[in-house]
Structure formats: C-alpha cells, structure tokens
Amino acid sequence: MQEALKHASLWLKGAELTADDIRSHLSGFEAEQLWCVIHGVELARGLVDALITETRT
C-alpha cells in the first residue's frame, strides 16, 4: 500500500507541474479553468501524502 501511495503522489506531482506549465500559455477563462484542475490535483496529492505519513506511524 505504501508503495502505491508513493507512486500516486509522484504521478499527481507530475500532473500538477505539467498543468501549471500549460497554464502559463493560457489566458482568461481557460487559464482559470485549468487553475481549478491544478487546485484539485494539489488537494488530491495532499490527501495522498497525508495517507503516506499516517501509514508510517
């Protein structure tokens, strides 16, 4: 389980960085829409990282 969570966290980090890079090329409403996606990915990564920390203790 721990390894699966680590992989999920790394995948989410990659998705976050990729989306953030794409967002820098957008403007207006499209940039705002992608920001919402980025924020959702950040939240998911935070939850996964919290589970990683919790399973260590």
C-alpha positions, 0 to 999 in steps of 0.5 A: 500500500505504501508503495502505491501511495508513493507512486500516486503522489509522484504521478499527481506531482507530475500532473500538477507541474505539467498543468501549471506549465500549460497554464502559463500559455493560457489566458482568461477563462481557460487559464482559470479553468485549468487553475481549478484542475491544478487546485484539485490535483494539489488537494488530491496529492495532499490527501495522498501524502497525508495517507503516506505519513499516517501509514508510517506511524 
